[in-house]
Amino acid sequence: MGITCNYGCYPRALKAANAAKKGNKNALVVIGGPFISSIEHFSKWEGLTLKDSKAIDISVRGEGERTIIELVDFIDGKIKLQDIKGITYRKDGKIRKNRKIYKTQDRELIEDINQIPFPAWNLFDLKKYAKFMYTIASRGCKYNCAFCDEKILWNKSFRYRNVDNLINEIKRNISEFGITSFSIEDSTLGAYPFVEEFCDKIIAEGLDIKWMALCRVDEICK
């Protein structure tokens, strides 16, 4: 059972973990997301999530695309937990009193995020969800704001998708799922180097969509 959380939904994520373990005591309950990656960066908070909830077996730091595959390999007995990068876990995955918590080395970031497959929304019952989808144009940020944890999450990197890759995902979601509203989840879309090309492509392709994104005021003023 994989659970992601940002800062605002951490208490709900813990409740979800407890419900998952209650429903299936043998389930491997894994939590990740920006909040987990941030707190695990600081030594005084290492393993905090595992301490906050006995239902959580493993916390994941950083990008999860490769980690989740290796966790499936662990369930199948093909790999040991200590060989999986970017996780914090209890020894042997067991929940026992005073069981020591371990932290593996950080996982390398995916250099070319254009190679990441589009989300498999066909595995979801989309009737249960709002009529819009999330997507991203980039990961990271070129700025270095003192109040922001982007530099922690992405190790000061800034990687972005090419316009065709982004547009193809949107077109796929329109044709296969009938979704025409999108939330672009970049920290600031104004930093995306191809934002004008992206907008021009929407017009050229005749895509009848609505979309929203976050952007810095100084980028808009420019």
Residue pairs with C-beta under 8 A, 6 or more apart in sequence:
1 17
1 20
1 24
1 27
1 28
1 29
1 30
2 30
2 31
2 32
2 64
2 68
3 13
3 16
3 17
3 20
3 29
3 30
3 31
3 32
3 33
4 13
4 31
4 32
4 33
5 12
5 13
5 31
5 33
5 35
5 36
6 33
6 34
6 35
7 34
7 35
10 35
13 31
13 33
14 52
14 53
14 55
14 56
17 29
17 31
17 53
17 55
17 56
18 53
18 55
20 27
20 29
20 55
21 27
21 29
21 54
21 55
22 55
28 57
28 58
28 71
28 74
28 75
28 93
29 55
29 56
29 57
29 58
30 56
30 57
30 58
30 59
30 60
30 68
30 71
31 49
31 56
31 58
31 59
31 60
32 59
32 60
32 61
32 64
32 67
34 149
34 153
36 49
36 59
36 60
36 61
37 61
37 62
37 152
37 153
38 149
38 152
38 153
39 45
39 48
39 49
40 46
40 47
40 48
40 59
40 61
40 88
40 103
41 61
41 152
46 88
46 101
46 103
47 59
47 88
47 101
47 103
49 56
49 59
49 88
50 56
50 57
50 59
50 88
50 89
50 90
50 101
51 101
54 95
57 89
57 90
57 93
57 95
58 71
58 81
58 87
58 88
58 89
58 93
59 87
59 88
59 89
60 67
60 68
60 86
60 87
61 86
61 87
61 88
61 106
61 107
62 86
62 106
62 107
62 109
62 153
63 86
63 107
63 109
63 110
63 139
65 110
65 116
66 107
66 110
67 84
67 85
67 86
67 87
67 107
70 79
70 83
70 84
71 84
71 87
73 79
74 80
74 81
74 84
81 87
81 89
81 92
81 93
81 102
81 104
82 102
82 104
83 104
84 104
85 104
85 105
85 106
85 107
85 108
86 104
86 105
86 106
86 107
87 103
87 104
88 101
88 102
88 103
88 104
89 101
89 102
89 104
90 96
90 99
90 100
90 101
90 102
91 99
91 100
91 101
91 102
109 139
109 154
109 155
109 157
109 159
110 116
110 159
111 159
112 159
113 138
113 139
113 159
113 160
113 161
114 161
114 162
114 165
118 168
118 169
118 172
121 133
121 173
121 176
121 177
122 176
122 177
126 177
126 179
131 179
131 181
132 179
132 181
132 182
132 183
133 173
133 177
133 179
133 181
133 182
133 183
134 182
134 183
134 184
134 185
135 166
135 169
135 170
135 173
135 182
135 183
135 184
135 185
136 161
136 184
136 185
136 186
137 160
137 161
137 166
137 184
137 186
137 189
137 192
137 194
137 195
137 198
138 158
138 159
138 160
138 161
138 186
138 191
138 192
139 154
139 157
139 158
139 159
139 160
140 150
140 153
140 154
140 156
140 157
140 158
140 159
140 187
141 148
141 150
141 151
141 154
141 158
141 187
141 188
141 191
142 158
142 191
143 150
143 188
143 191
143 216
144 151
144 156
148 187
150 187
158 191
160 192
160 193
160 194
162 194
163 194
163 197
163 198
163 201
164 201
166 198
167 198
167 201
167 202
167 205
167 207
170 182
170 207
170 209
171 205
171 207
173 179
173 182
174 180
174 207
174 209
180 208
180 209
180 210
181 209
181 210
181 211
182 209
182 210
182 211
182 212
183 211
183 212
183 213
184 211
184 212
184 213
185 213
186 192
186 213
186 214
187 214
188 214
188 215
188 216
188 219
189 195
189 213
189 214
189 215
190 215
190 216
190 219
190 220
191 216
191 219
192 198
202 209
